[in-house]
């Protein structure tokens, strides 16, 4: 498959004024939609280099910026992202 638009989207994401040590990536979606597979693919193939430098190469994937779910919950609709947070992500900036 060919993914169109990554050149612009990646540059846009990287230019956002968020401290790279605070960046996180997570997956969300409906039940039985492949969220566990996507999460495993992210954890096996992605990292935030600035977080690796901060926490070290032996740290967890979560410490490297790859969350197993978004802060508002893996199966919670994104329209509630400002109103809801999981217990473990209550201090994560959304």
C-alpha positions as CSV (number, residue, x, y, z in Angstrom):
1,X,0.0,0.0,0.0
2,X,1.0,3.6,-0.6
3,X,0.3,6.2,2.1
4,X,-0.3,9.6,0.6
5,X,0.4,12.8,2.4
6,X,2.9,11.6,5.0
7,X,5.5,14.1,3.8
8,X,3.3,17.1,4.8
9,X,1.7,15.4,7.8
10,X,5.0,14.4,9.4
11,X,6.4,17.9,8.9
12,X,3.3,19.4,10.4
13,X,3.4,17.1,13.4
14,X,7.1,17.7,14.0
15,X,6.7,21.4,13.8
16,X,4.0,21.5,16.6
17,X,5.4,23.4,19.5
18,X,5.3,20.5,22.0
19,X,8.3,19.6,24.0
20,X,9.5,16.4,22.3
21,X,10.1,14.8,25.7
22,X,6.3,15.2,26.4
23,X,5.2,13.6,23.1
24,X,3.2,10.4,23.2
25,X,1.5,8.2,20.5
26,X,-1.4,5.9,21.3
27,X,-4.1,4.0,19.6
28,X,-7.9,4.1,20.0
29,X,-10.9,2.7,18.2
30,X,-14.0,0.6,18.4
31,X,-14.0,-2.8,19.9
32,X,-12.7,-5.5,17.5
33,X,-11.2,-2.9,15.2
34,X,-7.6,-4.0,15.5
35,X,-6.4,-1.6,18.3
36,X,-4.3,-4.3,19.9
37,X,-2.5,-5.0,16.6
38,X,-1.9,-1.3,15.9
39,X,-0.6,-0.9,19.4
40,X,1.8,-3.8,19.0
41,X,3.0,-2.4,15.6
42,X,3.6,1.0,17.2
43,X,5.5,-0.5,20.1
44,X,7.6,-2.7,17.8
45,X,8.4,0.0,15.2
46,X,8.2,3.4,16.7
47,X,9.8,5.6,19.4
48,X,10.2,9.2,20.3
49,X,14.0,9.7,20.1
50,X,14.0,12.6,22.6
51,X,12.2,10.4,25.2
52,X,14.7,7.5,24.6
53,X,17.5,9.9,25.3
54,X,15.8,11.1,28.4
55,X,14.8,7.7,29.9
56,X,17.4,5.5,28.4
57,X,17.3,2.6,26.0
58,X,16.3,0.1,28.7
59,X,13.1,2.0,29.6
60,X,9.6,0.8,28.8
61,X,7.9,1.5,25.5
62,X,5.5,3.8,27.5
63,X,8.5,5.8,28.7
64,X,9.7,6.0,25.1
65,X,6.3,7.7,24.2
66,X,4.3,4.7,22.8
67,X,1.2,4.3,24.9
68,X,-1.0,1.2,24.8
69,X,-4.0,3.5,24.7
70,X,-4.8,7.2,24.3
71,X,-5.2,9.1,27.6
72,X,-9.0,9.2,27.4
73,X,-9.3,5.4,26.9
74,X,-8.8,3.0,24.1
75,X,-12.4,2.5,23.3
76,X,-13.8,5.9,24.4
77,X,-15.0,8.3,21.6
78,X,-12.5,11.1,21.0
79,X,-15.2,13.7,21.5
80,X,-14.8,13.0,25.3
81,X,-11.0,13.4,25.3
82,X,-11.2,16.7,27.2
83,X,-13.7,15.4,29.7
84,X,-12.3,11.9,30.6
85,X,-9.0,10.3,31.4
86,X,-8.0,6.9,32.5
87,X,-6.5,6.5,36.0
88,X,-3.0,6.0,34.6
89,X,-3.2,9.0,32.3
90,X,-4.8,11.5,34.6
91,X,-1.7,13.6,34.5
92,X,-1.0,13.4,30.8
93,X,-1.5,16.6,28.8
94,X,-4.2,15.9,26.1
